[in-house]
Amino acid sequence: MNAREIILKALYNIEEKGEYFTHALSSSIALCEERDRSFVTEVIYGVIKNKTALDYIIMQFSSVKMKKMTPWVRNILRMGTFQMYYMDKIPHSAACNESVKLSKKYAHTAAGRFINGVLRNISRNIDNIRFPSAEEPVKYLSTFYSYPEWMTEKLLDQYGFDDCESFMSESNKSHGVTLRVNPLLSNPEKVTAALESEGVHAEVLKNSPALLTVSGKININNLKSYKNGLFSLQNFSSYKAVEALDPKCG
């Protein structure tokens, strides 16, 4: 399987089989060539994170409703649209052509022509794509930032438009990889040293000494320190939630 087919299968498994995102992503990375891992990670994560916005873009150029498409067709379109709208280094022609190649294996001939037509239309009009007006704040924010409307309404109520948009924008950015040290087996200094010996540079996160931030690419499945249970993947916000709860024994 090439990188895009691996991505498509991961998106299908997440949407149709209920596979956990983290499991689907790690399984996909394990199947990849080293050179493709960052691309696969970015597209899987990006499609899931921006699904509402992607569907909104697609529906501006499709005569077929999303729910009428097969899961394979939906996700081929999302992948292609994500590469064209959100990624700077992927030529539109490559995104379109590779999507059509996937359709030959995962859809019928007419669906392939449909995918080709929609993606090329999006490509031609990429600079003219419009989202809902900010005059409809819930619709605009929930669509552009791909947040559920119920959550958008709550955030707007509590913080107002400007702070709500700032929060959503910041939350949608990539903040790198964070690792939580297992205090039962090690400590931050020893884990940092172990990672350095395996070619991974990590630093202790300020004000959160149990967390390490990693710069550059990392494939934890190849790391002896991970297999030995010295750390686990955990993002900053999840860690801070548990820290704020401060659960006691029993």
BATOR-485508 format. One record per residue: residue number from 1; residue in one letter; x, z, y of N, C-alpha, C in turn. Coordinates in steps of 0.02 Angstrom, whole numbers, plus 32768, in hexadecimal, padded with zeros to 4 digits. Atoms other than C-alpha are relative to their C-alpha. Example, Ala and Ser with C-alpha at 12.3 -4.5 7.8 and 13.67 -1.06 7.14 Angstrom:
2
[1; "A"; [802D; 8000; 7FC5]; [8267; 8186; 7F1F]; [802D; 8000; 803C]]
[2; "S"; [7FD6; 7FFD; 7FC5]; [82AC; 8165; 7FCB]; [7FD9; 8025; 8037]]
//
This chain:
250
[1; "M"; [802A; 8000; 7FC4]; [8000; 8000; 8000]; [802C; 8000; 803E]]
[2; "N"; [7FDC; 7FFD; 7FC0]; [803B; 7FDB; 80AF]; [7FE3; 8038; 802B]]
[3; "A"; [8012; 7FC6; 7FD7]; [802B; 8058; 813E]; [7FB6; 7FFF; 8015]]
[4; "R"; [8045; 8003; 7FE8]; [7F83; 801A; 817F]; [7FCD; 800B; 7FC8]]
[5; "E"; [802D; 7FF3; 8039]; [7F33; 801D; 80D2]; [8000; 804B; 7FF0]]
[6; "I"; [7FFC; 7FB8; 800B]; [7F70; 80D0; 80BC]; [7FD4; 8025; 8034]]
[7; "I"; [8029; 7FE3; 7FCA]; [7F1F; 80FC; 8164]; [7FB6; 7FF7; 7FF1]]
[8; "L"; [8047; 800F; 800E]; [7E7B; 80A8; 8135]; [7FE5; 802C; 7FC9]]
[9; "K"; [8018; 7FD7; 8038]; [7E6E; 8105; 8090]; [7FFA; 8049; 8015]]
[10; "A"; [8005; 7FBB; 7FE8]; [7E92; 81AB; 80E7]; [7FC1; 800A; 802A]]
[11; "L"; [803B; 7FFA; 7FD5]; [7E0A; 818C; 8169]; [7FC0; 7FFD; 7FD5]]
[12; "Y"; [803A; 8004; 802E]; [7D90; 815A; 80DE]; [7FF6; 8042; 7FDB]]
[13; "N"; [8005; 7FC2; 8026]; [7DB6; 81F7; 807A]; [7FE8; 803A; 802B]]
[14; "I"; [8016; 7FCB; 7FD2]; [7D9F; 8267; 8112]; [7FB6; 7FF9; 8010]]
[15; "E"; [8045; 800B; 7FEB]; [7CFA; 8217; 8146]; [7FCE; 8002; 7FC6]]
[16; "E"; [8030; 8008; 8036]; [7CAA; 81F2; 809E]; [8006; 8034; 7FC9]]
[17; "K"; [7FF6; 7FD1; 8037]; [7CF6; 826F; 8025]; [800A; 8048; 8019]]
[18; "G"; [7FF9; 7FBD; 7FE4]; [7D09; 8302; 809C]; [8045; 801E; 7FF5]]
[19; "E"; [7FBC; 7FE6; 800A]; [7DC4; 8310; 807E]; [8018; 8021; 8041]]
[20; "Y"; [7FE5; 7FDE; 7FC5]; [7E18; 838B; 80F4]; [8034; 7FD3; 8021]]
[21; "F"; [7FD3; 802A; 7FD9]; [7E77; 8334; 817F]; [8049; 800D; 7FEE]]
[22; "T"; [7FBA; 7FF0; 800D]; [7F1A; 8391; 815E]; [8017; 7FE7; 7FBB]]
[23; "H"; [7FEE; 8017; 8043]; [7F16; 8366; 80A5]; [8005; 7FB4; 7FFE]]
[24; "A"; [7FFE; 8049; 7FFD]; [7EED; 82AF; 80C6]; [803E; 7FE7; 8023]]
[25; "L"; [7FC5; 8015; 7FD9]; [7F78; 82A3; 8146]; [8040; 800B; 7FD7]]
[26; "S"; [7FC2; 7FF2; 8026]; [7FFE; 82F6; 80D9]; [8005; 7FD2; 7FC4]]
[27; "S"; [7FFF; 802E; 8038]; [7FCB; 828A; 8044]; [8015; 7FBA; 8016]]
[28; "S"; [7FF0; 8042; 7FE6]; [7FD8; 81EE; 80AF]; [804A; 7FFB; 8012]]
[29; "I"; [7FB9; 8000; 7FED]; [8083; 821D; 80F4]; [802C; 7FFB; 7FC2]]
[30; "A"; [7FD9; 8000; 803D]; [80C1; 8239; 8043]; [8004; 7FBA; 7FE1]]
[31; "L"; [8002; 8043; 801C]; [8091; 8185; 8016]; [8027; 7FCE; 802A]]
[32; "C"; [7FE3; 802E; 7FD0]; [80E9; 8139; 80AD]; [804B; 7FF7; 7FF9]]
[33; "E"; [7FB9; 8009; 7FF3]; [8191; 80EE; 80CA]; [8013; 802D; 803C]]
[34; "E"; [7FEA; 7FD4; 7FCA]; [81F7; 815D; 813F]; [7FF1; 7FE2; 8044]]
[35; "R"; [8007; 8021; 7FBF]; [81EC; 80DC; 81CB]; [7FB7; 7FFE; 8018]]
[36; "D"; [8047; 8007; 7FEE]; [812C; 80DB; 81C6]; [7FDD; 8043; 800C]]
[37; "R"; [8022; 7FBF; 8000]; [8109; 8196; 81C6]; [7FE4; 8013; 8044]]
[38; "S"; [801A; 7FEE; 7FBD]; [80F9; 81AF; 8282]; [7FC5; 7FD5; 8013]]
[39; "F"; [8038; 802D; 7FF3]; [8088; 8116; 8290]; [7FC1; 8016; 7FDB]]
[40; "V"; [8039; 7FEA; 8029]; [8018; 8150; 8202]; [7FE2; 8041; 801C]]
[41; "T"; [8018; 7FC0; 7FE4]; [800D; 8200; 824B]; [7FDA; 7FF5; 8041]]
[42; "E"; [801F; 800B; 7FBF]; [7FE4; 81C1; 82FA]; [7FBC; 7FDE; 7FFA]]
[43; "V"; [8040; 8024; 8006]; [7F5A; 814A; 82C1]; [7FCB; 802B; 7FDE]]
[44; "I"; [8031; 7FD6; 8021]; [7F05; 81C1; 8248]; [7FE7; 8036; 8030]]
[45; "Y"; [8012; 7FCA; 7FD2]; [7F09; 8250; 82C5]; [7FDA; 7FE4; 803B]]
[46; "G"; [8020; 801D; 7FC5]; [7ED9; 81DE; 8356]; [7FBA; 7FE8; 7FF3]]
[47; "V"; [8044; 8018; 800F]; [7E43; 818F; 8300]; [7FD0; 803A; 7FF7]]
[48; "I"; [802B; 7FC5; 800A]; [7DFE; 8238; 82CA]; [7FF2; 8022; 8042]]
[49; "K"; [8006; 7FDD; 7FC1]; [7E1D; 8286; 8374]; [7FD5; 7FDA; 8033]]
[50; "N"; [8022; 8029; 7FCD]; [7DD4; 81F5; 83D9]; [7FC5; 7FD8; 7FE4]]
[51; "K"; [8033; 8028; 8022]; [7D49; 81BC; 8364]; [7FC4; 7FF0; 802B]]
[52; "T"; [803A; 800D; 7FD5]; [7CBB; 81CE; 83E1]; [8010; 7FCA; 8033]]
[53; "A"; [7FEC; 8032; 7FCE]; [7D19; 816B; 8465]; [800A; 7FBC; 7FE0]]
[54; "L"; [7FF5; 803F; 8023]; [7D4D; 80E6; 83E7]; [7FBE; 7FDE; 7FEE]]
[55; "D"; [8041; 801C; 8011]; [7C9B; 80CF; 83AA]; [7FDB; 7FE6; 803D]]
[56; "Y"; [801F; 8016; 7FC2]; [7C5F; 80C1; 845D]; [801D; 7FBD; 8016]]
[57; "I"; [7FE0; 8040; 7FEE]; [7CDD; 8036; 847F]; [7FE8; 7FC9; 7FD1]]
[58; "I"; [8014; 8032; 8031]; [7CB3; 7FDA; 83DF]; [7FB9; 7FE7; 800C]]
[59; "M"; [8046; 8013; 7FF8]; [7BF9; 7FDD; 8403]; [7FF3; 7FD6; 803F]]
[60; "Q"; [8006; 802C; 7FC6]; [7C16; 7F84; 84A9]; [800B; 7FB7; 7FEC]]
[61; "F"; [7FEF; 8043; 8015]; [7C4F; 7EEC; 8445]; [7FE3; 7FED; 7FBC]]
[62; "S"; [801D; 800C; 8043]; [7BEE; 7EF9; 83A1]; [7FB4; 7FFB; 8004]]
[63; "S"; [8049; 8007; 8005]; [7B3E; 7EBC; 837C]; [7FE5; 8029; 7FC6]]
[64; "V"; [8014; 7FD8; 803B]; [7B3C; 7F2A; 82DF]; [800D; 8049; 8010]]
[65; "K"; [7FF9; 7FB8; 7FF4]; [7B1E; 7FE6; 82F0]; [8033; 801E; 7FCF]]
[66; "M"; [7FCD; 7FE0; 802A]; [7BA6; 8058; 82AB]; [7FE4; 8016; 7FBD]]
[67; "K"; [801C; 7FE6; 803F]; [7B32; 80A5; 8229]; [7FED; 7FC9; 7FCF]]
[68; "K"; [8010; 8038; 802C]; [7B0A; 7FF8; 81E6]; [803E; 7FE2; 7FDF]]
[69; "M"; [7FC2; 8019; 801C]; [7BC1; 7FD3; 81C2]; [8014; 802A; 7FC3]]
[70; "T"; [7FE5; 7FD8; 8037]; [7C17; 8007; 8121]; [8036; 802E; 801C]]
[71; "P"; [7FCA; 7FD4; 7FE8]; [7C92; 8098; 8132]; [8043; 7FDC; 8008]]
[72; "W"; [7FC1; 8026; 7FFC]; [7D21; 801E; 8112]; [8002; 7FD7; 8040]]
[73; "V"; [8002; 802A; 7FC3]; [7CEB; 7FA9; 819F]; [8005; 802C; 803E]]
[74; "R"; [7FFD; 7FD2; 7FC7]; [7CCD; 803A; 8218]; [8047; 8017; 800E]]
[75; "N"; [7FBD; 7FE4; 7FF6]; [7D7A; 8081; 81FC]; [8035; 7FCA; 800D]]
[76; "I"; [7FD3; 8036; 7FED]; [7DD2; 7FD9; 8202]; [7FFA; 7FF1; 804A]]
[77; "L"; [800C; 800B; 7FB9]; [7D82; 7FBE; 82AC]; [801E; 8038; 802B]]
[78; "R"; [7FE5; 7FC7; 7FDB]; [7DB2; 806D; 82E6]; [804C; 7FFD; 8003]]
[79; "M"; [7FB7; 8006; 8002]; [7E66; 8055; 82AE]; [8019; 7FCB; 8031]]
[80; "G"; [7FEA; 8036; 7FD5]; [7E76; 7FAE; 8306]; [7FF6; 800F; 8049]]
[81; "T"; [800F; 7FEE; 7FBA]; [7E23; 7FED; 83A5]; [8030; 8035; 8019]]
[82; "F"; [7FD1; 7FCB; 7FEB]; [7E90; 8088; 83A9]; [8044; 7FE3; 8011]]
[83; "Q"; [7FBE; 801D; 7FF4]; [7F2F; 8021; 839C]; [8001; 7FD9; 8042]]
[84; "M"; [8001; 8029; 7FC3]; [7EF9; 7FAF; 842B]; [7FF4; 802A; 803E]]
[85; "Y"; [8013; 7FDB; 7FC4]; [7EAE; 8030; 84A1]; [802E; 803B; 800F]]
[86; "Y"; [7FDA; 7FC2; 7FF5]; [7F1B; 80CA; 8486]; [804B; 7FF9; 7FF4]]
[87; "M"; [7FB8; 8007; 8010]; [7FC4; 8088; 8448]; [801E; 7FC7; 8028]]
[88; "D"; [7FE1; 8031; 7FD4]; [803A; 802C; 84BB]; [802D; 7FCE; 7FDC]]
[89; "K"; [7FCB; 8028; 801F]; [80B7; 7FE5; 843F]; [7FE7; 7FD2; 7FC9]]
[90; "I"; [801B; 802B; 8035]; [8042; 7F8D; 83C5]; [7FE2; 7FC1; 8021]]
[91; "P"; [801F; 803D; 7FE5]; [801E; 7ED6; 83F2]; [7FB8; 7FF9; 7FE9]]
[92; "H"; [8046; 8008; 8012]; [7F64; 7EB2; 83F5]; [7FF8; 7FCF; 7FC6]]
[93; "S"; [8005; 8032; 8035]; [7F80; 7E1C; 8385]; [800E; 8020; 7FBC]]
[94; "A"; [7FF0; 7FDE; 803F]; [7FCE; 7E8C; 82FF]; [7FC7; 802D; 7FEB]]
[95; "A"; [8038; 7FD4; 8011]; [7F40; 7F0A; 8309]; [7FC5; 7FD8; 7FE4]]
[96; "C"; [8037; 802A; 8017]; [7EC0; 7E7E; 82F4]; [800F; 7FE1; 7FBC]]
[97; "N"; [7FEF; 8024; 803E]; [7F1B; 7E1C; 826C]; [8004; 802F; 7FC5]]
[98; "E"; [7FFA; 7FD0; 8037]; [7F42; 7EB6; 8203]; [7FBC; 801C; 7FEC]]
[99; "S"; [8044; 7FE8; 800E]; [7E8D; 7EF0; 8212]; [7FDA; 7FCD; 7FD5]]
[100; "V"; [8020; 8035; 8027]; [7E50; 7E48; 81D1]; [801B; 7FFF; 7FB8]]
[101; "K"; [7FE3; 7FFD; 8043]; [7ECA; 7E55; 813F]; [7FE1; 8038; 7FD7]]
[102; "L"; [8021; 7FC8; 8024]; [7E7F; 7EFE; 8111]; [7FB9; 7FED; 7FEC]]
[103; "S"; [8046; 8012; 800E]; [7DD0; 7EB5; 811A]; [7FFB; 7FD3; 7FC2]]
[104; "K"; [8002; 802C; 803A]; [7DFD; 7E35; 8094]; [7FFF; 8028; 7FBF]]
[105; "K"; [7FFF; 7FD6; 803C]; [7E19; 7EC4; 8019]; [7FC7; 8032; 7FFE]]
[106; "Y"; [8031; 7FCA; 7FFE]; [7D97; 7F41; 8054]; [7FBC; 7FEB; 801D]]
[107; "A"; [8041; 8018; 7FE7]; [7D09; 7ED4; 8097]; [7FF8; 7FB7; 7FEB]]
[108; "H"; [800B; 8046; 8013]; [7CB9; 7E2B; 8078]; [8015; 7FD1; 8039]]
[109; "T"; [7FE6; 8032; 7FD1]; [7CE4; 7D89; 80D2]; [7FDD; 8003; 8044]]
[110; "A"; [8025; 7FFD; 7FC1]; [7C5B; 7D96; 8155]; [8014; 803D; 8029]]
[111; "A"; [7FEA; 7FC3; 7FDD]; [7C92; 7E48; 817F]; [8044; 7FF5; 8020]]
[112; "G"; [7FBE; 800E; 7FE4]; [7D42; 7E09; 8198]; [7FFB; 7FD7; 8040]]
[113; "R"; [800A; 8027; 7FC4]; [7D06; 7D88; 8216]; [7FE4; 802B; 8038]]
[114; "F"; [801E; 7FD1; 7FCF]; [7C9F; 7E10; 826C]; [8036; 802D; 801E]]
[115; "I"; [7FCA; 7FD5; 7FE8]; [7D36; 7E85; 8278]; [802E; 7FDA; 802F]]
[116; "N"; [7FD3; 802A; 7FD7]; [7DA3; 7DF9; 82BC]; [7FE1; 7FF3; 8044]]
[117; "G"; [8022; 8010; 7FC1]; [7D21; 7DCB; 833F]; [7FFB; 803D; 802E]]
[118; "V"; [8008; 7FC3; 7FD7]; [7D03; 7E7F; 837B]; [8044; 8014; 801D]]
[119; "L"; [7FBF; 7FE9; 7FE8]; [7DBC; 7EAC; 8387]; [801F; 7FD0; 8033]]
[120; "R"; [7FE5; 8031; 7FCF]; [7DEE; 7E0B; 83E0]; [7FDA; 8004; 8042]]
[121; "N"; [8028; 7FF7; 7FC3]; [7D5F; 7E26; 845A]; [8016; 803E; 8026]]
[122; "I"; [7FE6; 7FC3; 7FE1]; [7D9C; 7ED7; 847B]; [8044; 7FF2; 8021]]
[123; "S"; [7FBE; 8010; 7FE6]; [7E4D; 7E95; 8492]; [7FFC; 7FDA; 8043]]
[124; "R"; [8007; 8028; 7FC4]; [7E15; 7E15; 8513]; [7FE5; 8028; 803B]]
[125; "N"; [8022; 7FDA; 7FCB]; [7DB3; 7E98; 8574]; [801B; 8047; 8007]]
[126; "I"; [7FE6; 7FBB; 8004]; [7E25; 7F30; 855D]; [8004; 8022; 8044]]
[127; "D"; [7FFA; 7FE2; 7FBD]; [7E3B; 7F4A; 8619]; [7FBD; 800A; 8022]]
[128; "N"; [8042; 7FFC; 7FE1]; [7D81; 7F41; 863B]; [7FD1; 8030; 7FDA]]
[129; "I"; [802A; 7FD1; 8026]; [7D44; 7FC4; 85BF]; [7FEB; 803A; 802C]]
[130; "R"; [801B; 7FCB; 7FD5]; [7CD4; 8043; 8614]; [7FDF; 8036; 7FD5]]
[131; "F"; [8021; 7FC7; 8020]; [7C9B; 80F0; 85E0]; [7FC6; 8017; 802B]]
[132; "P"; [8038; 7FE7; 7FD7]; [7BFF; 814C; 861B]; [8018; 801B; 8043]]
[133; "S"; [7FEF; 7FE9; 7FBD]; [7BFF; 817A; 86D3]; [8006; 804C; 8002]]
[134; "A"; [7FF9; 7FB8; 7FF7]; [7C3A; 8227; 8708]; [7FC3; 801F; 8021]]
[135; "E"; [803F; 7FE6; 7FE4]; [7B91; 8236; 875D]; [7FD4; 801C; 7FC8]]
[136; "E"; [801E; 7FE1; 803B]; [7B55; 825E; 86AC]; [8038; 8027; 7FDD]]
[137; "P"; [7FC3; 7FDD; 8016]; [7BDA; 82E3; 868B]; [8003; 800E; 7FB5]]
[138; "V"; [7FFF; 7FF1; 8048]; [7BA7; 8314; 85DA]; [800F; 7FC1; 7FD8]]
[139; "K"; [7FF6; 803F; 8024]; [7B9D; 8260; 859F]; [8046; 7FE6; 800B]]
[140; "Y"; [7FBE; 8019; 7FF1]; [7C3E; 822F; 85F6]; [8036; 8028; 7FDC]]
[141; "L"; [7FCB; 7FD6; 801E]; [7CA9; 82C2; 85BC]; [7FFE; 7FFE; 7FB4]]
[142; "S"; [8004; 7FFE; 8049]; [7C68; 82C7; 850A]; [8014; 7FBD; 7FE1]]
[143; "T"; [7FEE; 8042; 801A]; [7C81; 820B; 84F5]; [804A; 7FF1; 800B]]
[144; "F"; [7FBB; 8013; 7FF0]; [7D27; 81F1; 854D]; [8033; 802C; 7FDB]]
[145; "Y"; [7FD1; 7FD2; 8021]; [7D7A; 828C; 8500]; [7FEC; 800F; 7FB8]]
[146; "S"; [8016; 7FF8; 8046]; [7D1A; 8285; 845A]; [7FF3; 8049; 7FEE]]
[147; "Y"; [8015; 7FBB; 800D]; [7CD0; 8334; 8465]; [7FB5; 7FFF; 7FF0]]
[148; "P"; [8049; 7FFC; 800C]; [7C25; 8364; 841D]; [7FDB; 8012; 8040]]
[149; "E"; [8026; 7FF4; 7FC2]; [7B9F; 8366; 84A3]; [7FF0; 804A; 8009]]
[150; "W"; [8012; 7FB9; 7FF9]; [7B6D; 841B; 847B]; [803C; 8028; 801B]]
[151; "M"; [7FC4; 7FDD; 7FE8]; [7C21; 8455; 8497]; [800E; 7FEE; 8049]]
[152; "T"; [7FF6; 8016; 7FBB]; [7C30; 83ED; 8535]; [7FD2; 8025; 8030]]
[153; "E"; [8030; 7FDC; 7FD5]; [7B93; 843E; 857C]; [8016; 8048; 800B]]
[154; "K"; [7FEA; 7FBB; 7FFA]; [7BD7; 84EC; 8559]; [803D; 8005; 802E]]
[155; "L"; [7FC4; 7FFF; 7FD7]; [7C80; 84C5; 85A7]; [7FEF; 7FF2; 804A]]
[156; "L"; [8015; 800F; 7FBB]; [7C2D; 8479; 8641]; [7FDE; 803D; 8020]]
[157; "D"; [8023; 7FC5; 7FE7]; [7BBE; 8513; 8653]; [8031; 8037; 8015]]
[158; "Q"; [7FD2; 7FC8; 7FF6]; [7C51; 858A; 8649]; [8036; 7FF1; 8034]]
[159; "Y"; [7FC5; 800F; 7FD8]; [7CD9; 852C; 86A8]; [7FF6; 7FCD; 8038]]
[160; "G"; [8009; 8034; 7FCE]; [7C8D; 84A2; 8711]; [8023; 7FBF; 7FEC]]
[161; "F"; [7FE9; 8042; 8014]; [7CB9; 83E9; 870D]; [804C; 7FFA; 7FFF]]
[162; "D"; [7FB8; 800C; 7FFA]; [7D6E; 83E9; 8748]; [8028; 8026; 7FCC]]
[163; "D"; [7FDC; 7FD8; 8031]; [7DAB; 8477; 86DA]; [7FF0; 7FE9; 7FB9]]
[164; "C"; [8015; 8019; 8042]; [7D48; 8434; 8646]; [8027; 7FC1; 7FEE]]
[165; "E"; [7FDC; 803E; 800E]; [7D97; 8388; 8656]; [804B; 800E; 7FF6]]
[166; "S"; [7FBA; 7FEE; 8007]; [7E44; 83D5; 866D]; [800E; 801D; 7FBB]]
[167; "F"; [7FF9; 7FE1; 8042]; [7E2C; 843C; 85CF]; [7FFD; 7FCB; 7FC9]]
[168; "M"; [8007; 8033; 8034]; [7DF2; 83A6; 8568]; [803C; 7FD0; 7FFF]]
[169; "S"; [7FC7; 802E; 7FFC]; [7E7D; 8336; 85A7]; [803E; 8020; 7FE2]]
[170; "E"; [7FC4; 7FDD; 801A]; [7F03; 83B8; 8580]; [7FFB; 800B; 7FB5]]
[171; "S"; [800A; 7FF3; 8047]; [7EB8; 83DF; 84D6]; [800B; 7FC1; 7FD6]]
[172; "N"; [7FF9; 803F; 8025]; [7EBD; 8327; 84A5]; [8048; 7FE6; 7FFE]]
[173; "K"; [7FBB; 8015; 8002]; [7F77; 8318; 84C7]; [8023; 801A; 7FC2]]
[174; "S"; [7FD7; 7FE8; 8038]; [7FF7; 8326; 843C]; [8030; 8036; 801A]]
[175; "H"; [7FD4; 7FC9; 7FEB]; [8053; 83CC; 844A]; [8037; 800E; 7FCD]]
[176; "G"; [7FC9; 7FF8; 8030]; [80D0; 83B1; 83BF]; [7FEC; 8029; 7FC3]]
[177; "V"; [800B; 7FDB; 803F]; [80E2; 840E; 831B]; [8014; 8048; 8008]]
[178; "T"; [7FEF; 7FB9; 7FFF]; [80DC; 84CB; 830F]; [7FFD; 801C; 7FB9]]
[179; "L"; [7FFB; 7FE2; 8042]; [810D; 8531; 8277]; [7FF9; 804C; 8007]]
[180; "R"; [8007; 7FB7; 8000]; [80D9; 85E4; 8251]; [802D; 801D; 7FCA]]
[181; "V"; [7FD1; 7FE1; 802F]; [8161; 864C; 8200]; [7FDB; 8031; 7FD3]]
[182; "N"; [801C; 7FD0; 802F]; [8131; 86AE; 8164]; [8029; 8040; 8003]]
[183; "P"; [7FD9; 7FC3; 7FF6]; [8167; 8761; 8191]; [800D; 8026; 7FC0]]
[184; "L"; [7FF4; 7FDE; 8040]; [815B; 8799; 80DC]; [803F; 7FE7; 7FDD]]
[185; "L"; [7FC6; 801E; 8021]; [81EA; 8725; 80AB]; [803C; 7FF6; 802E]]
[186; "S"; [7FC9; 8011; 7FD4]; [8250; 8707; 8147]; [7FF2; 8016; 8047]]
[187; "N"; [800A; 7FF3; 7FB9]; [8260; 8711; 8204]; [8011; 7FC0; 8027]]
[188; "P"; [7FF5; 803E; 7FDA]; [8269; 868F; 8291]; [8048; 7FE8; 8001]]
[189; "E"; [7FBA; 8014; 7FFC]; [8327; 8691; 829C]; [8017; 7FDF; 7FBF]]
[190; "K"; [7FEB; 801C; 8041]; [833F; 8673; 81E1]; [7FDE; 7FBD; 7FF2]]
[191; "V"; [8024; 8040; 800B]; [82B9; 85EB; 81DB]; [801E; 7FC9; 802B]]
[192; "T"; [7FE1; 8031; 7FD3]; [8305; 8594; 8272]; [8042; 7FE7; 7FE3]]
[193; "A"; [7FC0; 8013; 801E]; [83AF; 8596; 821D]; [7FF6; 7FD5; 7FC2]]
[194; "A"; [800E; 8027; 803D]; [8365; 8557; 8179]; [7FEB; 7FB9; 8011]]
[195; "L"; [8016; 8042; 7FEB]; [8310; 84C8; 81D2]; [803A; 7FD6; 801C]]
[196; "E"; [7FC6; 8023; 7FE5]; [83AF; 849B; 8230]; [802C; 7FE4; 7FC7]]
[197; "S"; [7FD7; 8017; 8039]; [840B; 848F; 8189]; [7FE0; 7FC5; 7FDD]]
[198; "E"; [8023; 8039; 801E]; [8386; 8412; 8152]; [7FF5; 7FC7; 8032]]
[199; "G"; [8002; 8036; 7FCF]; [839A; 83A9; 81EF]; [7FC5; 8002; 802F]]
[200; "V"; [803A; 7FF9; 7FD4]; [8303; 83EB; 8250]; [8010; 8033; 8037]]
[201; "H"; [7FF3; 7FD2; 7FC9]; [831A; 8437; 82FD]; [7FC0; 8025; 8013]]
[202; "A"; [803B; 7FD7; 7FEF]; [82A0; 84C6; 8322]; [8015; 8037; 8030]]
[203; "E"; [7FF4; 7FCA; 7FD0]; [8291; 8548; 83AB]; [7FC6; 8031; 7FFE]]
[204; "V"; [8034; 7FCD; 7FFD]; [8233; 85EC; 83B8]; [7FD6; 7FF5; 803F]]
[205; "L"; [802E; 800B; 7FC8]; [8199; 85D9; 8427]; [7FFD; 803E; 802C]]
[206; "K"; [8002; 7FC8; 7FD1]; [819B; 8646; 84C3]; [7FBD; 8025; 7FFA]]
[207; "N"; [803B; 7FD5; 8003]; [8120; 86D8; 84BC]; [7FDB; 7FFE; 7FBD]]
[208; "S"; [801E; 8002; 8043]; [80F7; 86AD; 8406]; [8038; 7FFC; 7FCD]]
[209; "P"; [7FC3; 8002; 8029]; [8190; 86DD; 83A0]; [7FF7; 7FED; 7FB7]]
[210; "A"; [800C; 8014; 8046]; [813D; 86B9; 82F9]; [7FF9; 7FB4; 7FF9]]
[211; "L"; [8009; 8048; 8001]; [812B; 8601; 832A]; [8040; 7FDC; 8013]]
[212; "L"; [7FC7; 802B; 7FEF]; [81B0; 857A; 832C]; [7FE4; 7FBC; 8015]]
[213; "T"; [8012; 8045; 7FEE]; [81A2; 84D2; 8384]; [8036; 7FD1; 7FE6]]
[214; "V"; [7FD2; 8031; 801E]; [81F0; 8439; 8335]; [8004; 7FC3; 802D]]
[215; "S"; [7FF7; 803E; 7FDA]; [8238; 83A7; 8396]; [8011; 7FC8; 7FD0]]
[216; "G"; [7FF4; 8039; 802C]; [8239; 82FB; 8346]; [7FD3; 7FFF; 7FC4]]
[217; "K"; [802A; 8009; 803B]; [81EF; 82C3; 82A1]; [800F; 8035; 7FCC]]
[218; "I"; [7FF6; 7FCF; 8036]; [81D5; 8339; 8210]; [7FD1; 7FEE; 7FC6]]
[219; "N"; [8028; 8009; 803C]; [8199; 831F; 815E]; [8009; 803F; 7FD6]]
[220; "I"; [7FF7; 7FBE; 801F]; [817B; 83CE; 811C]; [8004; 7FFD; 7FB4]]
[221; "N"; [7FFF; 8004; 8049]; [8162; 8392; 8069]; [8046; 7FF7; 7FE4]]
[222; "N"; [7FBB; 800A; 8017]; [821C; 836A; 8060]; [802C; 803D; 800F]]
[223; "L"; [7FD7; 7FC8; 7FEA]; [8255; 8412; 80A4]; [8000; 8039; 7FCD]]
[224; "K"; [7FFA; 7FC9; 802F]; [8296; 8498; 802D]; [7FE4; 8041; 801E]]
[225; "S"; [8019; 7FC3; 7FDF]; [826C; 851F; 80AE]; [7FB3; 8004; 7FFE]]
[226; "Y"; [804A; 8000; 8005]; [81B4; 84E9; 80AA]; [7FEA; 800E; 7FB8]]
[227; "K"; [8012; 7FF6; 8047]; [81AE; 84E0; 7FEC]; [800B; 8049; 7FEB]]
[228; "N"; [7FF2; 7FB9; 800F]; [81F6; 8591; 7FE8]; [7FD1; 8030; 8025]]
[229; "G"; [8033; 7FD7; 7FDF]; [8167; 85CF; 8055]; [8017; 8024; 803E]]
[230; "L"; [7FE5; 7FDD; 7FC6]; [81D0; 85FF; 80ED]; [7FD4; 7FF5; 803E]]
[231; "F"; [802B; 800D; 7FC6]; [8151; 85B3; 8166]; [7FC5; 7FD5; 7FEA]]
[232; "S"; [8038; 802D; 800A]; [80AC; 8557; 8172]; [7FF1; 7FDD; 8043]]
[233; "L"; [8015; 8022; 7FC3]; [8063; 84DC; 81EF]; [7FC6; 8026; 801F]]
[234; "Q"; [8038; 7FE2; 7FDD]; [7FF5; 852F; 8270]; [8007; 7FF2; 804B]]
[235; "N"; [7FFA; 8010; 7FB9]; [7FCD; 84F6; 8320]; [7FFA; 803F; 802B]]
[236; "F"; [7FFA; 7FC7; 7FD2]; [7FE2; 8566; 83B6]; [7FBD; 8023; 800B]]
[237; "S"; [8041; 7FE2; 7FF1]; [7F29; 8581; 83DA]; [7FE5; 8028; 7FC5]]
[238; "S"; [8017; 7FDC; 803B]; [7F02; 85B4; 8327]; [8025; 8042; 7FF9]]
[239; "Y"; [7FD8; 7FC3; 8003]; [7F90; 8631; 832A]; [7FE9; 8033; 8034]]
[240; "K"; [8013; 7FD2; 7FCA]; [7F59; 867B; 83D1]; [7FBB; 801E; 7FF3]]
[241; "A"; [8043; 7FE5; 8010]; [7EA6; 868F; 8392]; [8006; 803D; 7FD2]]
[242; "V"; [7FF5; 7FC9; 802F]; [7EE1; 86FD; 8302]; [8023; 803B; 8023]]
[243; "E"; [7FDD; 7FCD; 7FDA]; [7F56; 875A; 8377]; [7FD0; 8027; 802C]]
[244; "A"; [8031; 7FDF; 7FD5]; [7EC6; 877F; 83ED]; [7FD0; 802C; 7FD8]]
[245; "L"; [802C; 7FD9; 802C]; [7E59; 87BB; 835C]; [8023; 8041; 7FEB]]
[246; "D"; [7FD8; 7FC7; 8015]; [7EE5; 8831; 8325]; [7FE0; 8026; 7FC5]]
[247; "P"; [8021; 7FE0; 8039]; [7E99; 8854; 8279]; [8029; 8038; 7FE2]]
[248; "K"; [7FDF; 7FC7; 801E]; [7EC1; 88FB; 8228]; [7FF9; 7FFF; 7FB4]]
[249; "C"; [8002; 7FFC; 8049]; [7EE3; 8920; 8172]; [7FBD; 801C; 7FE9]]
[250; "G"; [803F; 7FE9; 801B]; [7E41; 8931; 8112]; [7FC2; 7FEE; 8029]]
//
